[in-house]
Amino acid sequence: MPKFVYAALILLSLIWGGSFYFIKVLVEDFGSWGVSFLRSAFGLAAVTAIMLAMRKPFGLRGVRWPAMAFVAIVNTALPWFLIAHSETRLDSGLASILNATTPIWTIVIGVSAFRASSNRYQWLGIAVAFAGVALLLGITPSAVSSIDAAGLLLMLSATLCYGLGSQLSKRVLTGYSMYQLTFGTLLCSTIASGIMALVAEPFPVERLADGTNLLMLLGLGVFGSGVGYILFYYIILAASAEIATMVTYLVPCTALVWAYTLLGERIGWNMLAGLVVILGGVYLAGRKRRALPAQPAAKA
């Protein structure tokens, strides 16, 4: 696996580390579909500007739009709505923890529905990284039992969508660059979630003028959706869907880094230990199984 994939994973986790906090604040003003629409629209504007500046081809006529729209709804519009809706019932930190179930869904769906191959390193890496998340955040049985059931179901449904969408992206959306994938996905997501935002919920346009909301939309949309999805699709194309979704294990770590840097929150020994364990799990999941040496032909 290219070494830059690991750097891309860390950079993506840094970008996505603050997303759950941004969503928690924005959903109060714009509603669940409104957040999905706004982060799609701001991300679309960002990737359009990047592609124009870098003179990357859009290739609109060559896009298989029905397939692009289907993947965009499954992998973007719907899970972003579900995450925002779950955060009306869950803390943003807990939502980021539950988001770490995405790699498990990705491998299970790949193996069961698409006959994808898996190896012991992937399963071992997932188990180690999941243990690291539990260590980092100090999850206890009493803490798990107090989770809001509806919020839990919404968040797990979002990660299921991510797992399915990541596998579909690798198989259905072939022949596109990471820029075309990001542009097409965010365009379709903007249209779909925009329709739902107008139909299902009130959309307070005047709240867009609020300075705090604008800053959070820049972080969530421009960086989290635009730049973030370019990195995400790069990882899928350069490595695999399973490796790309391992970023969800790093997000709680980077969320703590942002909390320490910006808010001065304390970082305990368990957080540092959890970070080391998670990074070890990501490394294990990215290892390739060694090919068996060729056996000599049997003599008659």
C-alpha positions in Angstrom: 0.0 0.0 0.0 1.4 3.5 -0.9 2.9 5.2 2.1 1.0 8.4 1.3 -2.2 6.6 2.1 -1.3 6.6 5.8 -0.5 10.3 5.6 -3.9 10.9 3.8 -5.6 8.9 6.6 -4.1 11.1 9.3 -4.9 14.3 7.4 -8.4 13.2 6.8 -8.9 12.3 10.4 -7.7 15.8 11.4 -10.2 17.4 9.0 -13.1 15.2 10.2 -12.1 15.4 13.9 -14.2 18.5 14.4 -17.1 17.5 12.2 -19.3 16.0 15.0 -19.0 19.2 17.0 -19.9 21.4 14.1 -22.9 19.2 13.3 -24.1 19.3 16.9 -24.2 23.1 16.8 -25.6 23.5 13.3 -28.4 21.0 13.6 -30.1 23.3 16.2 -30.5 26.1 13.6 -30.9 24.2 10.3 -32.4 20.7 11.1 -31.0 17.3 10.1 -31.7 17.6 6.3 -30.6 21.2 6.4 -27.1 20.2 7.7 -26.9 17.4 5.1 -27.7 20.0 2.4 -25.4 22.7 3.6 -22.3 20.5 4.1 -23.0 19.1 0.6 -23.4 22.5 -1.0 -20.4 24.1 0.7 -18.3 21.0 -0.2 -19.5 21.2 -3.8 -18.5 24.8 -4.1 -15.0 23.9 -2.7 -14.3 21.0 -5.0 -15.6 23.0 -8.0 -13.1 25.8 -7.2 -10.3 23.3 -6.7 -11.0 21.6 -10.0 -11.2 24.9 -11.9 -8.0 26.2 -10.3 -6.1 22.9 -11.1 -7.8 22.6 -14.5 -9.1 19.1 -13.7 -11.7 17.8 -16.3 -15.3 17.5 -15.1 -16.3 15.1 -17.8 -20.0 15.6 -17.2 -21.1 13.8 -20.3 -19.2 10.7 -19.4 -20.7 10.3 -15.9 -23.2 7.5 -15.4 -25.5 9.8 -13.4 -28.1 7.2 -12.2 -25.3 5.2 -10.6 -23.6 8.4 -9.3 -26.9 9.6 -7.7 -27.6 6.2 -6.1 -24.1 6.1 -4.5 -24.3 9.7 -3.4 -27.6 9.2 -1.6 -26.4 6.0 0.1 -22.9 7.2 1.0 -23.5 10.9 1.5 -26.9 12.5 1.7 -28.7 9.8 3.8 -25.9 9.1 6.3 -25.2 12.8 6.8 -28.9 13.3 7.6 -28.8 10.3 10.0 -25.7 11.5 11.8 -27.2 15.0 12.3 -30.5 13.5 13.5 -28.7 11.2 15.9 -26.9 14.2 17.4 -30.2 15.6 18.5 -30.2 12.7 21.0 -26.5 11.9 21.5 -23.4 13.8 22.5 -21.0 14.6 19.6 -18.3 12.6 21.3 -20.4 9.5 21.6 -21.5 9.9 17.9 -17.8 9.9 16.9 -17.3 6.7 18.9 -20.2 4.9 17.2 -18.9 6.1 13.9 -16.0 3.8 14.5 -18.2 0.8 13.6 -18.0 1.8 9.9 -15.0 -0.4 9.0 -16.7 -3.5 10.5 -19.8 -2.9 8.3 -17.5 -2.3 5.3 -15.8 -5.6 5.6 -18.9 -7.6 6.5 -20.8 -6.1 3.5 -17.8 -6.6 1.2 -17.5 -10.3 2.1 -21.2 -11.2 2.3 -22.6 -9.1 -0.6 -19.7 -8.6 -3.0 -17.6 -11.7 -2.3 -14.7 -9.5 -1.4 -11.6 -11.2 0.0 -10.4 -10.5 3.5 -7.5 -11.6 5.5 -6.6 -12.1 9.2 -4.7 -8.8 9.3 -7.9 -6.8 8.5 -9.9 -8.5 11.2 -7.1 -8.3 13.7 -6.5 -4.6 12.8 -10.2 -3.9 13.3 -10.3 -5.7 16.7 -7.2 -3.9 17.9 -8.4 -0.4 16.7 -11.8 -0.9 18.3 -10.2 -1.9 21.6 -8.1 1.3 21.2 -11.2 3.4 20.9 -12.7 1.8 24.0 -9.4 2.5 25.9 -9.1 6.0 24.6 -12.6 7.0 25.6 -12.9 5.0 28.8 -16.0 3.1 27.7 -17.6 1.1 30.5 -20.7 -1.2 30.5 -22.6 1.4 32.6 -21.8 4.1 30.0 -23.0 1.8 27.1 -26.3 1.0 28.9 -27.2 4.7 29.3 -27.0 5.4 25.5 -30.3 6.7 24.0 -31.6 3.8 21.9 -33.1 5.9 19.1 -29.9 7.9 18.8 -27.9 4.6 18.8 -30.0 3.2 16.0 -29.7 6.3 13.9 -25.9 6.4 14.2 -25.5 2.7 13.4 -27.8 3.1 10.4 -25.5 5.9 9.2 -22.4 3.7 9.6 -24.2 0.9 7.7 -24.8 3.4 4.8 -21.1 4.3 4.9 -20.1 0.7 4.7 -22.4 -0.1 1.8 -21.5 3.2 0.0 -17.8 2.6 0.3 -18.1 -0.8 -1.3 -20.4 0.6 -4.1 -18.0 3.4 -4.8 -15.2 1.0 -5.5 -17.3 -1.2 -7.7 -20.0 0.9 -9.3 -18.2 4.2 -9.8 -15.2 3.0 -11.9 -13.2 5.0 -14.4 -13.4 8.3 -12.6 -10.7 10.4 -10.9 -11.0 11.3 -7.2 -12.0 14.8 -8.2 -14.8 13.6 -10.5 -16.0 11.2 -7.8 -16.1 14.0 -5.3 -17.8 16.5 -7.6 -20.4 14.1 -8.8 -21.2 12.7 -5.3 -21.6 16.2 -3.8 -23.6 17.5 -6.7 -26.1 14.7 -6.4 -26.1 14.9 -2.6 -26.8 18.6 -2.7 -29.8 18.2 -5.0 -31.2 15.2 -3.0 -30.7 16.7 0.5 -31.8 20.2 -0.7 -35.1 18.8 -1.9 -35.6 17.1 1.4 -34.6 20.2 3.4 -37.2 22.3 1.6 -40.0 19.7 1.9 -39.5 18.1 5.3 -38.2 20.9 7.5 -38.2 24.7 7.8 -35.0 26.2 6.5 -34.1 29.5 8.2 -32.0 31.2 5.4 -31.4 34.2 7.7 -29.3 32.1 10.0 -26.7 31.7 7.3 -25.7 35.3 8.0 -24.6 34.4 11.5 -20.7 34.5 11.7 -20.4 31.4 13.9 -22.6 29.4 11.6 -20.6 30.5 8.6 -17.3 29.5 10.2 -18.7 26.1 11.1 -20.0 25.6 7.6 -16.6 26.4 6.2 -15.1 23.8 8.5 -17.8 21.2 7.9 -18.5 21.8 4.2 -15.4 23.2 2.5 -12.8 21.2 4.4 -14.9 18.3 5.8 -16.9 17.6 2.6 -14.9 19.1 -0.2 -11.2 18.5 0.7 -12.1 15.6 2.9 -13.9 13.6 0.2 -11.1 14.1 -2.3 -8.8 12.5 0.3 -11.4 9.8 1.0 -11.8 8.8 -2.6 -8.0 8.9 -3.1 -7.6 6.3 -0.4 -10.3 4.1 -1.9 -8.7 4.3 -5.3 -5.1 3.9 -4.0 -5.8 1.2 -1.4 -9.4 -0.1 -0.7 -12.7 0.8 0.8 -11.8 -1.1 3.9 -8.7 1.0 4.5 -10.5 4.2 3.7 -13.1 3.6 6.4 -10.4 3.0 9.0 -10.2 6.8 9.3 -13.2 6.5 11.6 -10.9 5.0 14.2 -8.6 8.0 14.0 -11.4 10.6 14.2 -11.9 10.3 18.0 -8.2 10.7 18.5 -8.0 13.9 16.4 -11.1 15.2 18.1 -9.2 15.0 21.3 -6.2 16.8 19.7 -8.5 19.6 18.6 -10.0 19.7 22.1 -6.6 20.0 23.7 -5.3 22.6 21.2 -8.3 24.8 21.0 -10.1 24.3 24.3 -7.3 23.3 26.6 -9.0 20.1 27.6 -6.9 17.5 29.5 -5.4 14.5 27.8 -5.0 11.5 30.1 -2.7 8.5 29.9 -5.5 6.3 28.6 -6.0 8.7 25.7 -2.4 8.5 24.6 -2.4 4.7 25.1 -5.6 4.4 23.1 -4.0 6.5 20.3 -1.0 4.1 20.1 -3.3 1.1 20.0 -5.5 2.6 17.3 -2.6 3.4 15.1 -1.3 -0.1 15.5 -4.7 -1.5 14.5 -4.7 0.7 11.4 -1.3 -0.5 10.4 -2.2 -4.1 10.9 -5.4 -3.7 8.8 -3.3 -2.2 6.0 -0.9 -5.1 5.8 -1.0 -7.4 2.9 -1.1 -11.2 3.4 2.2 -12.6 2.1 1.9 -14.8 -0.9 2.8 -18.5 -0.3 6.0 -19.6 -2.0 5.5 -21.6 -5.2 5.5 -25.3 -4.6 7.8 -27.5 -6.7 6.0 -29.6 -9.3 5.5 -33.2 -8.2 7.6 -35.6 -10.2 5.9 -38.6 -11.8 
